[in-house]
């Protein structure tokens, strides 16, 4: 039903676009061309995320029944790989050829894809591959579904998880894969919470059920965790059983694999929802364009048929044009709300980031004061990276939520009910910490035997000399048992004082390193967020400004047509009336054919 509606909308968008172009409205025709491209290629991206070796690549292979993503006992996928639909199987890779050159999209044989996207074939990404794309003739992918195999991360609370969070912001849905060996870890639960705030559709997959007999217990525990987070469906699957079922064409084995429920979710809740959103957007564009085209024609026809009412008609159109012109000005309510909202959001974002990083700094300084940071500096650095990553991720997600709320508020001010705003994802954290230098090394504080002897001898010299001189008054030599004992005691104390001073210096240096690192993070991340919020501001301004320009152009054309009709000769009027009535009837027929779609709040009922 939904698929047939989309096809009918594509045909109708093409017809209305041609009509708009024939009437000289190239701006409306271009708007419908973009609508048509969205309908023909919805490009619904589903990103598959998770930690290393949880079965992400094999899950995608099982969904499409093809070995498109490399699978290995070691870390396999190192480059994001998308799998989409095409009548014939093909593969491409996008390679960064140079620092000052644009990326190059290169076609490769499908069987060589592993040589570009796996750690084994491309160690350390020495080929500078940015992304890979594979297309296959699969029914599951035919509606525009694209499955993205993301590189695994060594713990979802690590710095590498920022890249995964970046991909979520541009995805229509997320599948978090965790195997049945253990219940969700705390980083996985936290990642799910972030994913639900960034992506509109999140589901969990429990993989490798064929390897762990106790998988039902793990599933029950995981469902309890998910219940604390929100409404997140979970699907327990076995990729090996799915591939075996496809090879042997065994329906029962396929049911046992658990994949039918996951496929139904992708088709109904992900693909079906995206199609409904695209269809509603197309209906809105069609209705707006048809109404604007009809307004100019109807104004001219009214002026011809009722010349006595033309002054009043022109006055009404001029008033409407003046209001539309106000929408384009900086003094309009939506412009003021947008500018003030972005300014407030930037201020709140800076305070939020600073507050989170200050908490990390206090925790780090407390840990440094509790022991010697030198021998465990590597562990402290790793812990600090994780805490900074978590703080930055939380700030990005929070800012992304606030920016969406601001866009919705501006849309409501501009036009009631319908406001399709191009969303710029502030939660995109790609490269946000690239400019931050790694933590500097710290003196481990380990002394060699020679250094220890030197410190002890240097301290003991004064004790030997003082006691030797004192005992010399009673006839003893400078070096005697008493002076040697005093030298040992004084040297021991000097050694302890020296070690204490060295520890204090290491703690002081460690705290300075932490502060400088956090200052650099705050500087770089704050700059990134400011830039992305200004992108939101520009996108909203350009979008609504474009709508205001379209409306102003339509009203200006209507005023001009009404004025010209009032001064036309009687002999030309009859012919012009017939032309106008014919075009208006054509537009009304198109308007009547635009399907009525259910609102988004009923999408769940519509797709079930």
C-alpha positions as CSV (number, residue, x, y, z in Angstrom):
1,X,0.0,0.0,0.0
2,X,2.7,2.4,1.0
3,X,4.9,1.5,-2.0
4,X,2.1,2.1,-4.5
5,X,1.4,5.5,-2.9
6,X,5.0,6.5,-3.3
7,X,4.9,5.5,-7.0
8,X,1.7,7.5,-7.6
9,X,3.4,10.5,-5.8
10,X,6.4,10.3,-8.1
11,X,4.2,10.5,-11.2
12,X,2.2,13.4,-9.7
13,X,5.3,15.3,-8.6
14,X,6.6,15.0,-12.2
15,X,3.3,16.3,-13.7
16,X,3.1,19.3,-11.3
17,X,6.8,20.1,-11.8
18,X,6.3,20.3,-15.6
19,X,3.3,22.5,-15.1
20,X,5.3,24.8,-12.8
21,X,8.1,25.0,-15.3
22,X,5.7,25.8,-18.1
23,X,4.3,28.8,-16.2
24,X,7.7,30.3,-15.6
25,X,8.1,29.1,-11.9
26,X,11.5,27.5,-12.1
27,X,11.9,27.9,-8.3
28,X,8.8,25.7,-7.6
29,X,9.9,23.2,-10.3
30,X,13.3,22.9,-8.7
31,X,11.7,22.3,-5.3
32,X,9.6,19.4,-6.8
33,X,12.6,18.0,-8.5
34,X,14.3,17.6,-5.1
35,X,11.0,16.0,-3.8
36,X,11.1,13.6,-6.6
37,X,14.7,12.6,-5.9
38,X,13.8,11.8,-2.3
39,X,10.8,9.7,-3.3
40,X,12.8,7.7,-5.9
41,X,15.8,7.1,-3.7
42,X,14.8,7.4,0.0
43,X,18.2,6.1,1.1
44,X,17.2,4.8,4.5
45,X,20.5,4.2,6.4
46,X,20.6,1.6,9.2
47,X,24.0,1.6,11.0
48,X,25.1,-1.5,12.8
49,X,27.3,-0.7,15.8
50,X,28.9,-2.5,18.7
51,X,32.1,-3.5,20.3
52,X,34.8,-5.6,18.6
53,X,33.9,-9.2,17.6
54,X,30.2,-9.1,18.5
55,X,29.1,-10.3,15.1
56,X,28.2,-7.1,13.3
57,X,29.7,-8.0,9.9
58,X,28.3,-11.5,9.9
59,X,24.9,-10.1,10.8
60,X,24.8,-8.0,7.7
61,X,26.1,-11.0,5.6
62,X,23.2,-13.1,7.0
63,X,20.6,-10.4,6.2
64,X,21.7,-10.1,2.6
65,X,22.8,-13.7,2.2
66,X,26.2,-12.7,0.7
67,X,29.8,-12.5,2.1
68,X,30.0,-8.7,1.6
69,X,31.6,-7.8,4.9
70,X,34.8,-9.5,6.0
71,X,34.6,-11.8,9.0
72,X,37.7,-12.9,10.9
73,X,38.8,-14.1,14.3
74,X,40.9,-11.0,14.7
75,X,39.6,-7.4,14.3
76,X,38.2,-7.4,10.7
77,X,36.2,-4.3,9.7
78,X,38.3,-1.1,9.8
79,X,36.4,1.1,7.3
80,X,32.6,1.8,7.3
81,X,30.9,-0.3,4.6
82,X,27.4,0.4,3.3
83,X,25.3,-2.3,1.6
84,X,22.5,-1.1,-0.7
85,X,20.4,-2.2,-3.7
86,X,21.2,-2.4,-7.4
87,X,20.2,-4.8,-10.2
88,X,23.8,-6.0,-10.5
89,X,26.4,-6.5,-7.7
90,X,29.1,-3.8,-7.7
91,X,31.5,-2.3,-5.2
92,X,33.3,1.1,-4.7
93,X,35.7,2.6,-2.3
94,X,36.3,6.2,-1.5
95,X,40.0,7.0,-1.1
96,X,41.7,10.1,0.3
97,X,44.3,10.7,-2.4
98,X,46.0,13.7,-0.8
99,X,45.6,16.3,1.9
100,X,44.7,19.1,-0.5
101,X,42.8,16.9,-3.0
102,X,39.2,15.8,-3.0
103,X,38.4,12.1,-2.3
104,X,38.4,9.7,-5.2
105,X,35.6,7.2,-5.7
106,X,37.0,4.1,-7.2
107,X,35.3,1.0,-8.5
108,X,36.7,-2.3,-7.4
109,X,35.9,-6.0,-8.0
110,X,33.4,-7.2,-5.4
111,X,35.6,-10.1,-4.4
112,X,38.4,-7.7,-3.4
113,X,36.3,-5.6,-1.0
114,X,38.0,-7.3,2.0
115,X,41.4,-6.1,0.8
116,X,40.3,-2.5,1.3
117,X,38.0,-2.5,4.4
118,X,39.5,-5.2,6.7
119,X,42.4,-4.8,9.1
120,X,44.1,-7.8,7.5
121,X,44.0,-6.6,3.9
122,X,44.5,-2.9,4.8
123,X,46.5,-2.7,8.1
124,X,46.3,0.6,9.8
125,X,44.3,1.8,6.8
126,X,47.5,2.4,4.8
127,X,45.4,2.8,1.6
128,X,43.6,5.8,3.2
129,X,40.2,4.4,2.5
130,X,37.4,6.6,3.9
131,X,34.4,4.4,3.1
132,X,33.2,1.5,1.0
133,X,29.9,0.8,-0.8
134,X,28.5,-2.5,-2.0
135,X,25.3,-2.9,-4.0
136,X,23.4,-6.2,-4.4
137,X,20.1,-7.3,-6.0
138,X,18.4,-8.2,-2.8
139,X,14.6,-7.7,-2.1
140,X,15.3,-6.5,1.4
141,X,17.3,-3.6,0.1
142,X,15.1,-2.7,-2.8
143,X,13.1,0.0,-1.0
144,X,16.2,2.1,-0.4
145,X,17.4,0.3,2.7
146,X,21.2,0.7,3.3
147,X,23.0,-1.4,6.0
148,X,26.2,0.2,7.3
149,X,28.8,-2.0,8.9
150,X,30.7,0.3,11.3
151,X,34.2,-0.5,12.6
152,X,34.1,-2.1,16.0
153,X,35.3,-0.1,19.0
154,X,37.3,-1.4,22.0
155,X,34.7,-0.4,24.5
156,X,31.8,2.0,23.8
157,X,33.2,4.4,26.4
158,X,36.5,4.8,24.6
159,X,37.6,7.8,22.4
160,X,36.9,5.7,19.3
161,X,33.3,5.6,20.2
162,X,33.0,9.2,19.2
163,X,33.3,8.2,15.6
164,X,30.5,5.7,16.1
165,X,28.3,8.4,17.7
166,X,29.0,10.6,14.8
167,X,27.5,8.1,12.4
168,X,24.3,7.8,14.4
169,X,23.4,11.4,13.8
170,X,22.9,10.8,10.1
171,X,21.3,7.4,10.3
172,X,17.6,6.6,10.1
173,X,17.9,3.7,12.5
174,X,20.5,2.0,14.7
175,X,21.1,-1.7,15.5
176,X,23.3,-2.2,18.6
177,X,24.9,-5.7,18.4
178,X,26.0,-7.6,21.5
179,X,26.6,-11.3,21.7
180,X,25.1,-13.7,24.1
181,X,28.3,-14.3,26.1
182,X,27.4,-11.8,28.8
183,X,24.8,-9.2,29.7
184,X,25.1,-5.5,28.7
185,X,28.0,-3.7,30.1
186,X,27.7,-0.2,31.5
187,X,29.3,1.4,28.4
188,X,26.8,-0.4,26.2
189,X,23.8,0.8,28.3
190,X,25.2,4.4,28.2
191,X,25.7,4.1,24.5
192,X,22.1,3.0,24.0
193,X,20.9,6.0,26.0
194,X,22.9,8.3,23.7
195,X,21.6,6.5,20.6
196,X,18.0,6.9,21.6
197,X,18.5,10.7,22.0
198,X,20.2,11.0,18.6
199,X,18.5,8.5,16.3
200,X,14.8,8.2,15.9
201,X,14.8,4.4,15.7
202,X,17.0,2.2,17.9
203,X,16.9,-1.6,18.2
204,X,19.1,-4.2,20.0
205,X,20.4,-7.4,18.5
206,X,21.6,-10.4,20.6
207,X,23.9,-12.4,18.4
208,X,25.6,-15.8,18.4
209,X,22.7,-17.6,20.2
210,X,23.9,-20.9,18.7
211,X,27.2,-20.6,20.6
212,X,25.8,-20.0,24.1
213,X,23.2,-22.4,25.5
214,X,22.3,-19.8,28.2
215,X,21.4,-17.1,25.7
216,X,17.8,-16.9,27.0
217,X,19.0,-15.9,30.4
218,X,21.2,-13.2,28.9
219,X,18.2,-12.1,26.8
220,X,16.0,-11.8,29.9
221,X,18.7,-9.8,31.7
222,X,19.2,-7.5,28.7
223,X,15.5,-6.9,28.4
224,X,15.5,-5.8,32.0
225,X,18.3,-3.3,31.2
226,X,16.4,-2.1,28.1
227,X,13.3,-1.6,30.2
228,X,15.1,0.9,32.3
229,X,16.2,2.8,29.2
230,X,13.1,3.0,27.2
231,X,11.1,1.2,24.5
232,X,13.9,-0.6,22.7
233,X,13.1,-3.9,20.9
234,X,15.6,-6.7,21.1
235,X,16.1,-9.5,18.6
236,X,18.0,-12.7,19.4
237,X,19.6,-14.2,16.3
238,X,22.1,-16.6,15.0
239,X,23.8,-15.6,11.8
240,X,25.3,-19.0,11.2
241,X,21.8,-20.6,11.3
242,X,20.5,-18.0,8.9
243,X,23.3,-18.6,6.4
244,X,22.8,-22.4,6.7
245,X,19.1,-22.0,6.3
246,X,19.6,-20.0,3.1
247,X,22.0,-22.5,1.7
248,X,19.7,-25.5,2.4
249,X,16.4,-23.6,1.8
250,X,15.2,-24.7,5.2
251,X,12.2,-22.6,6.4
252,X,12.2,-24.1,9.9
253,X,15.9,-23.4,10.4
254,X,15.4,-19.8,9.2
255,X,12.7,-19.4,11.9
256,X,15.0,-20.8,14.5
257,X,17.7,-18.3,13.5
258,X,15.5,-15.4,14.7
259,X,16.0,-13.4,11.6
260,X,12.4,-13.2,10.3
261,X,11.4,-10.9,13.3
262,X,14.5,-8.7,12.6
263,X,13.7,-8.5,8.9
264,X,10.1,-7.6,9.6
265,X,11.3,-4.8,11.9
266,X,13.5,-3.4,9.2
267,X,10.8,-3.5,6.6
268,X,7.9,-2.1,8.8
269,X,9.4,0.1,11.5
270,X,12.4,1.4,9.6
271,X,11.7,1.4,5.9
272,X,8.0,1.8,6.2
273,X,8.3,4.7,8.6
274,X,10.9,6.4,6.4
275,X,8.6,6.0,3.3
276,X,5.7,7.5,5.2
277,X,7.8,10.5,6.2
278,X,9.0,11.0,2.7
279,X,5.4,10.7,1.4
280,X,4.1,13.2,3.9
281,X,6.8,15.6,2.9
282,X,6.0,15.1,-0.8
283,X,2.3,15.7,-0.1
284,X,3.1,18.9,1.7
285,X,5.3,20.1,-1.2
286,X,2.7,19.2,-3.8
287,X,-0.1,20.9,-1.9
288,X,2.0,24.1,-1.4
289,X,3.1,24.3,-5.1
290,X,-0.4,23.6,-6.5
291,X,-1.9,26.2,-4.2
292,X,0.7,28.8,-5.2
293,X,0.2,28.1,-8.9
294,X,-3.5,28.3,-8.6
295,X,-3.4,31.6,-6.6
296,X,-1.9,33.5,-9.5
297,X,-4.3,32.0,-12.1
298,X,-7.4,32.5,-9.8
299,X,-6.4,36.1,-9.1
300,X,-6.2,36.9,-12.9
301,X,-9.5,35.1,-13.6
302,X,-11.3,36.9,-10.8
303,X,-10.0,40.3,-12.1
304,X,-11.3,39.5,-15.6
305,X,-14.7,38.2,-14.5
306,X,-15.3,40.8,-11.9
307,X,-13.5,44.0,-12.8
308,X,-15.5,46.0,-10.3
309,X,-13.9,44.0,-7.4
310,X,-10.3,44.2,-8.8
311,X,-9.2,47.1,-6.6
312,X,-10.2,45.3,-3.5
313,X,-8.6,42.1,-4.8
314,X,-5.3,43.9,-5.5
315,X,-5.4,45.5,-2.1
316,X,-5.8,42.1,-0.4
317,X,-2.9,40.6,-2.5
318,X,-0.7,43.6,-1.7
319,X,-1.3,43.2,2.0
320,X,-0.5,39.5,1.8
321,X,2.6,40.2,-0.2
322,X,3.7,42.8,2.5
323,X,3.3,40.1,5.2
324,X,5.3,37.6,3.1
325,X,8.0,40.3,2.7
326,X,8.2,40.6,6.5
327,X,8.9,36.9,6.7
328,X,12.1,37.6,4.7
329,X,13.3,40.4,7.0
330,X,15.5,40.2,10.1
331,X,12.7,41.6,12.2
332,X,10.4,38.6,11.6
333,X,9.5,36.6,14.7
334,X,11.1,33.4,13.4
335,X,14.3,35.2,12.5
336,X,14.5,36.8,16.0
337,X,13.7,33.5,17.7
338,X,16.3,31.7,15.6
339,X,19.1,34.2,16.2
340,X,18.3,34.5,20.0
341,X,17.9,30.8,20.4
342,X,21.3,30.0,18.8
343,X,23.0,32.7,20.9
344,X,21.5,31.2,24.1
345,X,22.3,27.7,23.0
346,X,26.0,28.6,22.3
347,X,26.3,30.1,25.8
348,X,24.5,27.1,27.5
349,X,26.7,24.7,25.5
350,X,29.9,26.3,26.6
351,X,28.8,26.2,30.2
352,X,27.7,22.6,30.0
353,X,31.0,21.5,28.4
354,X,33.0,23.5,30.9
355,X,31.1,22.0,33.8
356,X,31.5,18.4,32.6
357,X,35.3,18.9,32.0
358,X,35.7,20.5,35.4
359,X,34.2,17.4,37.1
360,X,36.7,15.3,35.1
361,X,39.5,17.5,36.3
362,X,38.5,17.2,39.9
363,X,38.3,13.5,39.7
364,X,41.7,13.3,38.0
365,X,43.4,15.5,40.5
366,X,41.9,13.5,43.4
367,X,43.2,10.3,41.8
368,X,46.6,11.9,41.4
369,X,46.7,13.0,45.1
370,X,45.9,9.5,46.3
371,X,49.1,7.9,44.9
372,X,52.1,8.2,42.7
373,X,51.0,9.1,39.1
374,X,54.3,8.2,37.5
375,X,54.2,4.4,37.4
376,X,50.5,4.4,36.4
377,X,50.5,7.4,34.0
378,X,49.4,5.2,31.1
379,X,46.4,4.0,33.0
380,X,45.5,7.5,34.1
381,X,45.8,8.8,30.5
382,X,43.5,6.0,29.2
383,X,41.0,6.7,32.0
384,X,41.1,10.4,31.2
385,X,40.5,9.8,27.5
386,X,37.5,7.7,28.3
387,X,36.1,10.3,30.7
388,X,36.7,13.1,28.2
389,X,35.1,11.1,25.5
390,X,32.0,10.5,27.6
391,X,31.8,14.2,28.6
392,X,32.1,15.4,25.0
393,X,29.6,12.8,23.8
394,X,27.0,13.9,26.4
395,X,27.5,17.6,25.5
396,X,27.1,16.8,21.8
397,X,23.9,14.8,22.4
398,X,22.4,17.4,24.7
399,X,23.2,20.2,22.2
400,X,21.8,18.2,19.4
401,X,18.5,17.8,21.3
402,X,18.4,21.5,22.1
403,X,19.0,22.4,18.4
404,X,16.2,20.2,17.2
405,X,13.8,21.7,19.7
406,X,14.9,25.2,18.5
407,X,14.2,24.2,14.9
408,X,10.8,22.9,15.8
409,X,10.0,26.2,17.6
410,X,11.0,28.2,14.6
411,X,9.0,26.0,12.3
412,X,5.9,26.5,14.4
413,X,6.3,30.3,14.3
414,X,6.8,30.2,10.5
415,X,4.0,27.9,9.5
416,X,1.5,26.0,11.7
417,X,1.5,22.3,11.4
418,X,3.9,21.6,8.5
419,X,7.5,22.7,8.6
420,X,10.0,20.4,6.9
421,X,13.3,21.7,8.2
422,X,16.6,20.4,6.8
423,X,18.2,19.0,9.9
424,X,21.9,19.6,10.5
425,X,23.0,17.0,13.1
426,X,24.9,18.8,15.8
427,X,25.6,15.4,17.4
428,X,28.0,14.6,14.6
429,X,31.3,14.1,16.5
430,X,33.5,13.3,13.5
431,X,37.0,14.4,14.1
432,X,36.1,16.6,17.0
433,X,39.1,15.5,19.1
434,X,41.5,15.2,16.1
435,X,43.0,18.6,16.8
436,X,43.7,17.8,20.5
437,X,47.2,16.6,21.2
438,X,47.7,13.5,23.2
439,X,48.7,13.6,26.8
440,X,52.4,14.2,27.4
441,X,54.6,11.6,29.1
442,X,55.3,11.9,32.8
443,X,58.4,10.9,34.7
444,X,57.6,7.4,36.1
445,X,59.6,8.2,39.3
446,X,61.6,5.0,39.2
447,X,65.3,5.5,40.3
448,X,68.2,3.3,39.4
449,X,70.5,1.8,42.0
450,X,73.2,4.3,41.3
451,X,70.8,7.3,41.7
452,X,69.6,5.9,45.0
453,X,73.2,5.4,46.3
454,X,74.1,8.9,45.2
455,X,71.2,10.5,47.0
456,X,72.0,8.5,50.2
457,X,75.7,9.3,50.1
458,X,75.0,13.0,49.4
459,X,72.8,13.1,52.5
460,X,75.0,11.0,54.7
461,X,78.1,13.1,54.1
462,X,76.9,15.9,56.5
463,X,76.0,13.5,59.2
464,X,79.4,11.8,59.1
465,X,81.2,15.1,59.1
466,X,79.2,16.6,62.0
467,X,79.4,13.6,64.3
468,X,83.0,12.9,63.3
469,X,84.1,16.4,64.3
470,X,82.2,16.1,67.6
471,X,83.7,12.7,68.5
472,X,87.1,14.0,67.5
473,X,87.0,16.1,70.7
474,X,87.2,13.0,72.7
475,X,90.0,11.5,70.7
476,X,88.1,9.5,68.1
477,X,88.9,9.6,64.4
478,X,86.7,11.5,61.9
479,X,85.3,8.2,60.5
480,X,84.2,6.0,63.4
481,X,81.2,3.8,64.2
482,X,79.2,6.7,65.7
483,X,79.8,9.0,62.7
484,X,78.9,6.2,60.3
485,X,75.7,5.5,62.1
486,X,74.8,9.2,62.0
487,X,75.6,9.2,58.3
488,X,73.2,6.3,57.7
489,X,70.4,7.9,59.6
490,X,70.9,11.3,58.0
491,X,71.3,9.8,54.5
492,X,68.1,7.8,55.0
493,X,66.2,10.9,56.0
494,X,67.6,12.8,53.0
495,X,66.6,10.0,50.7
496,X,63.0,10.0,52.0
497,X,62.8,13.8,51.7
498,X,64.2,13.7,48.2
499,X,61.6,11.0,47.2
500,X,58.8,13.0,48.8
501,X,59.9,16.1,46.9
502,X,60.1,14.2,43.6
503,X,56.6,12.8,44.3
504,X,55.2,16.3,44.9
505,X,56.8,17.5,41.7
506,X,55.3,14.6,39.7
507,X,51.9,15.2,41.1
508,X,52.2,18.9,40.3
509,X,53.3,18.1,36.8
510,X,50.6,15.5,36.3
511,X,47.9,18.0,37.4
512,X,49.3,20.6,35.0
513,X,49.3,18.1,32.1
514,X,45.6,17.2,32.9
515,X,44.6,20.9,33.0
516,X,46.4,21.8,29.8
517,X,44.8,18.8,28.1
518,X,41.3,19.6,29.3
519,X,41.8,23.3,28.3
520,X,42.7,22.1,24.8
521,X,39.7,19.9,24.6
522,X,37.4,22.7,25.8
523,X,38.9,25.0,23.2
524,X,38.6,22.6,20.2
525,X,35.3,21.1,21.1
526,X,33.7,24.5,21.8
527,X,34.9,25.7,18.4
528,X,33.4,22.7,16.7
529,X,30.1,23.0,18.4
530,X,29.8,26.7,17.7
531,X,30.5,26.1,14.0
532,X,27.8,23.4,13.9
533,X,25.2,25.5,15.7
534,X,25.8,28.2,13.2
535,X,25.2,25.7,10.4
536,X,21.9,25.0,12.0
537,X,21.2,28.7,12.0
538,X,22.1,29.1,8.4
539,X,20.2,26.0,7.3
540,X,17.0,27.2,9.1
541,X,17.4,30.7,7.7
542,X,18.0,29.6,4.2
543,X,15.1,27.0,4.3
544,X,12.5,29.4,5.7
545,X,13.9,32.3,3.7
546,X,13.4,30.2,0.5
547,X,9.8,29.4,1.5
548,X,9.2,33.1,2.1
549,X,10.7,34.0,-1.3
550,X,8.5,31.4,-3.0
551,X,5.4,32.8,-1.4
552,X,6.4,36.4,-2.1
553,X,7.0,35.5,-5.7
554,X,3.6,33.9,-6.0
555,X,1.8,36.9,-4.5
556,X,3.8,39.3,-6.7
557,X,2.8,37.3,-9.7
558,X,-0.8,37.3,-8.6
559,X,-0.8,41.1,-8.1
560,X,0.7,41.6,-11.5
561,X,-1.7,39.2,-13.2
562,X,-4.7,41.0,-11.6
563,X,-3.4,44.4,-12.7
564,X,-2.8,43.2,-16.3
565,X,-6.2,41.6,-16.4
566,X,-7.9,44.8,-15.4
567,X,-6.4,46.6,-18.4
568,X,-6.9,43.9,-21.1
569,X,-9.2,44.4,-24.0
570,X,-12.6,42.8,-24.1
571,X,-11.7,40.7,-27.2
572,X,-8.8,39.1,-25.4
573,X,-10.7,38.4,-22.2
574,X,-12.9,35.5,-23.5
575,X,-9.9,33.6,-24.8
576,X,-7.9,34.3,-21.6
577,X,-10.8,33.2,-19.4
578,X,-11.0,29.9,-21.2
579,X,-7.2,29.3,-20.8
580,X,-7.3,30.2,-17.1
581,X,-10.3,28.1,-16.4
582,X,-8.7,25.1,-18.1
583,X,-5.4,25.5,-16.1
584,X,-7.4,25.9,-12.9
585,X,-9.4,22.8,-13.6
586,X,-6.2,21.0,-14.3
587,X,-4.7,22.1,-11.0
588,X,-7.9,21.2,-9.1
589,X,-7.8,17.8,-10.6
590,X,-4.2,17.3,-9.5
591,X,-5.1,18.7,-6.1
592,X,-7.9,16.1,-5.8
593,X,-5.5,13.3,-6.7
594,X,-3.0,14.1,-3.9
595,X,-3.4,11.2,-1.4
596,X,-4.3,11.9,2.2
597,X,-1.7,10.3,4.5
598,X,-2.1,9.4,8.1
599,X,-0.3,11.7,10.6
600,X,3.1,10.6,12.0
601,X,1.7,9.8,15.4
602,X,-0.3,6.9,13.8
603,X,2.7,5.5,12.0
604,X,3.0,2.5,14.3
605,X,-0.5,1.5,13.7
606,X,-0.1,2.0,10.0
607,X,2.9,-0.1,9.6
608,X,1.8,-3.0,11.7
